[in-house]
């Protein structure tokens, strides 16, 4: 993945986490119908609390920039891998929701155009 920027806060980025994140983000490319060079991913990983606390202390925040639209999400979880899994699903949902919305809007506009053509005849 070429346009991937990762920032970490309060912990070290290991190769395992980086590879896992890259693998999960590459799955999102099938939802985005653009050239891979036109898409950039900005990822922020970190802790929201001291390591002595329990619960959802890790967060992952991802911004995806495409020529058409920007997508973003932030997830908190008990570990980094779980947060990456959850954010991948959330971003996939956001992207497909936007695509369905645009498809519905295009169908509605086409139907209105057809009705206008029928009325002018």
C-alpha positions in Angstrom: 0.0 0.0 0.0 1.7 3.2 -1.2 -0.2 6.1 0.4 -0.3 4.9 4.0 0.7 7.1 6.9 0.7 5.7 10.5 1.2 7.8 13.6 1.4 6.2 17.1 0.9 7.8 20.4 2.0 6.3 23.7 3.2 2.9 22.4 5.6 1.5 19.8 4.5 0.4 16.4 5.6 -3.2 15.8 6.0 -4.8 12.4 3.1 -7.2 13.3 0.7 -4.4 14.0 1.8 -2.6 10.8 1.4 -5.7 8.7 -2.0 -6.4 10.2 -3.2 -2.9 9.6 -2.0 -2.9 6.0 -3.7 -6.2 5.3 -7.0 -5.0 6.7 -6.9 -1.7 4.9 -6.1 -3.4 1.6 -9.5 -5.1 1.9 -11.1 -1.7 1.8 -9.7 -1.0 -1.7 -12.3 -3.3 -3.3 -15.0 -0.9 -2.1 -13.2 2.2 -3.5 -13.3 2.2 -7.3 -10.3 4.4 -7.8 -6.7 4.0 -8.8 -4.7 3.0 -5.7 -2.4 6.0 -6.2 -5.4 8.4 -5.8 -6.3 7.0 -2.4 -4.5 7.9 0.8 -4.9 6.5 4.3 -4.0 8.4 7.4 -3.9 6.2 10.6 -3.5 7.2 14.2 -3.0 4.5 16.8 -2.7 5.2 20.5 -3.8 4.8 24.1 -6.6 6.9 25.6 -5.8 6.1 29.2 -2.9 4.9 31.4 -2.0 1.3 31.0 -3.0 0.6 34.6 -6.6 1.0 33.7 -8.7 -1.7 32.1 -11.3 -1.6 29.4 -11.2 0.3 26.1 -7.9 2.0 26.4 -6.6 1.6 22.8 -7.9 3.6 19.8 -7.5 3.5 16.1 -8.5 6.5 14.0 -8.4 6.3 10.2 -9.1 8.9 7.5 -9.4 7.8 3.9 -9.0 10.5 1.2 -10.3 9.8 -2.3 -10.9 12.2 -5.2 -14.7 12.0 -4.7 -15.1 11.9 -0.9 -13.3 11.6 2.4 -14.2 8.8 4.9 -13.2 8.6 8.5 -13.8 6.7 11.7 -12.5 6.3 15.2 -12.9 3.1 17.3 -11.8 2.4 20.9 -11.2 -1.2 22.0 -9.4 -3.3 24.6 -6.5 -4.1 22.3 -5.1 -2.7 19.0 -6.0 -5.7 16.9 -9.6 -5.7 17.9 -9.8 -1.9 17.2 -8.3 -2.5 13.7 -10.9 -5.2 13.0 -13.8 -3.0 14.2 -12.7 0.0 12.3 -12.3 -1.9 9.0 -15.9 -3.1 9.3 -17.1 0.4 10.2 -15.3 2.0 7.3 -16.6 -0.6 4.9 -20.1 0.1 6.1 -19.6 3.9 5.7 -18.3 3.4 2.1 -21.1 1.1 1.0 -23.7 3.3 2.6 -22.4 6.3 0.7 -22.3 4.3 -2.6 -25.9 3.0 -2.0 -27.1 6.6 -1.3 -25.5 7.9 -4.5 -26.9 5.0 -6.5 -30.4 5.7 -5.2 -30.0 9.4 -5.9 -28.9 8.7 -9.5 -31.9 6.4 -10.0 -34.3 9.0 -8.7 -32.8 11.7 -10.9 -33.1 9.4 -13.9 -36.7 8.6 -13.1 -37.5 12.3 -12.8 -35.8 13.0 -16.2 -37.9 10.2 -17.8 -41.0 11.7 -16.4 -40.1 15.2 -17.8 -39.5 13.7 -21.2 -42.9 12.0 -21.2 -44.6 15.2 -20.1 -43.0 17.2 -23.0 -44.2 14.7 -25.6 
